[in-house]
Structures are given as structure tokens and as C-alpha cells.
Amino acid sequence: MPNPKRRHSSSRRGKRRAHDALVNPTIVRCQNCGAPRLPHRVCGECGYYRGRQVIVVRQKGAEE
């Protein structure tokens, strides 16, 4: 297995690590119910996306 011949400088190491930072996900409020959700996703609480219902969500704790 080959080993590096010379040591990488700290600036070179930093350039490689420049894209490793963690970022918080963007969270928006649902326009229908106000629950937090990810953008461009259907709301898990009410099932609405862009002003219309696209999935039917069962109520939590309700038995059928």
C-alpha cells in the first residue's frame, strides 16, 4: 500500500475539509395547519402540499 511521500500542509488539509461542515435543515411552516415541515414535501400532519390535499392522513390515536 503506497504511503504519501511528503506531508500535506495545513492549508491543503483545510481546503479538503471546507465542505464537511454540518448545516441545519431548512424548516418551513405548513400553510394549511402551521406544522413544521421540510420545503417541497407533503405535510405529514395534514397531508397538504401547495394548497391541496394530496394524501389522507390518519389521526394519531384514533382506532378504526
Secondary structure, DSSP 4 states (H G I P E B T S, - for coil): ----SSPPPHHHHHHHGGG----PPP-EE-TTT--EE-TTS--TTT-EETTEE-SPPPPTT---
